[in-house]
Amino acid sequence: MYKYKYLKREFNKSELINLNPIQRGGILTKEAREALLEFGDGYSTCDWCPPKFDRLDRIEKPPIKDFYEDLAEFLGMDVARVVTRCREAMFIAFKMLSSPGDYIVVDSLSHYSTYLAIEFAGLKVKEVPHTGYPNFQLLLEMYRDKIEEVKKETSKLPAAVLLTHVDYLYGNLNDALIVSKIAHEYNVPVILNAAYTAGIMPVNGKKLGVDVIVSSGHKSWAASAPTGILALTEDMAEKILPTATITGDWSKRSFKIKEMPLLGCTVMGAPLITLMASFPHVIRRVEKWDEELEKAQYFVKEIEKIEETRVLGVKPKKHTLIHVESIGLHKVSKKHPRKGFYLYDELKKRKIVGIQPGLSKHFKLNIYGLSLDEVRYVVNAFHDIAAIYGLKIY
Amino acid sequence: MYKYKYLKREFNKSELINLNPIQRGGILTKEAREALLEFGDGYSTCDWCPPKFDRLDRIEKPPIKDFYEDLAEFLGMDVARVVTRCREAMFIAFKMLSSPGDYIVVDSLSHYSTYLAIEFAGLKVKEVPHTGYPNFQLLLEMYRDKIEEVKKETSKLPAAVLLTHVDYLYGNLNDALIVSKIAHEYNVPVILNAAYTAGIMPVNGKKLGVDVIVSSGHKSWAASAPTGILALTEDMAEKILPTATITGDWSKRSFKIKEMPLLGCTVMGAPLITLMASFPHVIRRVEKWDEELEKAQYFVKEIEKIEETRVLGVKPKKHTLIHVESIGLHKVSKKHPRKGFYLYDELKKRKIVGIQPGLSKHFKLNIYGLSLDEVRYVVNAFHDIAAIYGLKIY
């Protein structure tokens, strides 16, 4: 059992720069770190659960009720719930908006969890294509074609369409308004997967015309895992969050207060509290998104100076998640005794981590929240490594 | 936004004794508290996700893979997964073992989340009765009758039976072996809800003959919420944890490595790590269950000395969750200006918290993990309060 003692992370040391593509937006604030210890114990949020209305979203001490309202407002939606993961939020929305066998139309850069949620809900998937290499731009107008295809094939509309606001592969930002206009012509609800956007950049559901926003607290809200966000219009809340109707056949017990698809209460402890503690910071940080984009564009310009290196996806970059393709760095790996791992080793020597060990031809990184000096340091490290191995820096 | 700053709990101060019925088994160990800070950041478990087999249960650093194996062994099962809540574990088991409209046979003291999971899975419930006041003993032999009823009514067996090992209302312990023998005569799988047992008392699925164990890390494993445990026999693992088969119709992407009903990875951070960090302590503490029961029986004997006060449920107590009925303390409330709240006030004065404010006739408490001195202190406080208000102590 010794292995479970002193569980430590290497990568959260302050002297390291961590570029892990999924971790930059989930680094806790100081406030969240303090709250974590305060609310670490199981059911720590439940000290003051209101007796006759015992639901997580009604707790006022700590101010969970207020938080849910503020969170909905912040996202330009009517109702918000914190669930256990963004993927659970998708699953709940898919399940509650559909009948078995229905279609969900999704973008073809959706995260794998989108597909799994569709399968678990007993539904079918229809994908909206992208332009492929090197931009991988989604053909958003084709949501119309895909809705029509479903209609023709099944004589029924899709249960919902889902758009990934920024995808996990290339960090391309999509204009949700285009999709919501098309879907609403057919009265099909629009789910926006804002796992990579809400919490780090301004996202307003009303302005984007979407019906449901799902997001990830541990990805983009400076919160501990697992935390998902499910934000809804009033109309969607009625459909997606009904209270329970089941009654015990012998006991006659019923549970009419409980929100059925949430299975009642959700995140009953520490991670929810980190989300709340970081919220004031998150509200401020989304306003500085332009600064983040400047750094991202600077990074792209500089990394592309390395011989045979380019950034994939739509440019100029509208997100800090960056997919680098480097034929140059890859050529080095072929002659290096450590193969592709040399890049990881060289970066690690320079106290830079988070790029997947072994990769050199295609690798993803995220510079969200790094200072300009840190971004410069990272860029210089790449230039330095490239130069050592004889690549040109233009 | 000031309200989200300095989020504090009153009830985790070391000078207080917290009797909250759902919180005693979820108090973190020192090791878990340290691990919490180390792994607080979002996706903190994912630093060393194996590239070509990217699944939480395969991560070796921290030793999640080992932990899942050790956890299964500890519970006398073949496969274990940590999911987001015990209720999610139930939902997944119900959904994967059933066809729409099937029955689940449950005990009539099941937690509300059991019923919600049944409803969300599109299933029907059939309850096994209990004896009612004052023992509320489940009639376990009636699982047979209920299976037969379902068979007669639907020409089909129930999809599964669920037994709540110890119920949340009276803390009655049920002999799972009786139920598993009956269910297995019909080849119906048995799900044991061990939210109140596994992690604080010895629970061995093989010895109990059950097919699935679900449990709650934040309730009984000294872990942060939200953490659920889903432990399975090999046979059940095949049925309940299939990998994804969905394929993108345009992209042809598939996700054959991912466990579909889990939606891929589950608790990707701090709460899982607290469960792991507390695990060595949990292994030791379940061995001391007899000492806990002695304290519980002592508490019952002493509390029942108060005029017109009794403990409901089966006696002698086999669990530390105690449901007190006190006509005596209730009579006091009728004349007290603070009504039922006087009991809360008086206990609070004595630094005892966790009994629901306002209750005096029926209230639940849990003495799990209190020292004998603390239990004595609590008992004396009750005697003291009763005496102040003129009740006899026999």
Interface residues (C-beta under 8 A of the other chain):
Chain A: M1 K3 Y4 K5 Y6 L7 K8 R9 E10 F11 N12 N20 I22 Q23 G25 G26 I27 L28 E31 A32 R33 E34 A35 L36 L37 E38 F39 G40 D41 G42 Y43 S44 T45 C46 D47 P51 P62 P63 D66 F67 T84 R85 R87 E88 F91 K95 P100 S108 Y112 S113 Y115 L116 A117 I118 E119 F120 V125 K126 E127 V128 P129 S216 G217 H218 K219 A222 A223 S224 A225 P226 A244 T245 I246 G248 D249 W250 S251 R253 F255 K258 M260 P261 L263 G264 T266 V267 M268 G269 A270 P271 I273 T274 M276 A277 F279 P280 I283 V353 Q356 P357 G358 L359
Chain B: M1 K3 Y4 K5 Y6 L7 K8 R9 E10 F11 N12 N20 I22 Q23 G25 G26 I27 L28 E31 A32 R33 E34 A35 L36 L37 E38 F39 G40 D41 G42 Y43 S44 T45 C46 D47 P51 P62 P63 D66 F67 T84 R85 R87 E88 F91 K95 P100 S108 Y112 S113 Y115 L116 A117 I118 E119 F120 V125 K126 E127 V128 P129 S216 G217 H218 K219 A222 A223 S224 A225 P226 A244 T245 I246 G248 D249 W250 S251 R253 F255 K258 M260 P261 L263 G264 T266 V267 M268 G269 A270 P271 I273 T274 M276 A277 F279 P280 I283 V353 Q356 P357 G358 L359
